[in-house]
């Protein structure tokens, strides 16, 4: 008769530390706060010529990766998948705002010149 090996379970202070598989109590949490923080930073930094595009791309990548992992392994994650999807939508909105502002900046530079843009930007930063 063929016997299968059971995973080793070590009990330490009432918590099972399992080797070989992840117990149901040790699920990975879907935390959307960092993504919403990147959205806020992206929205604020959009005023500086669309620099916030970088933050919105990073936030979108993080949200997309977490949603994909949670859909492949729904039992391995706890937390709201809907909140993560909302964070992904928020990053897309900030991406669109940044693209709009980059276009606005390009049109403004073509109409007024780069030196006028520099003066305006330095005035906005209170350096002049």
Secondary structure by P-SEA (a helix, b strand, c coil): cbbbbccbbbbccccccccccccccccccccaaaaaaaaaaaaaaccccccaaaaaaaaaaaaaaaaaaaaaccccccccaaaaaaaaaaaaaaaaaaaaaaaaaaaaaaaccaaaaaaaaaaaaccc
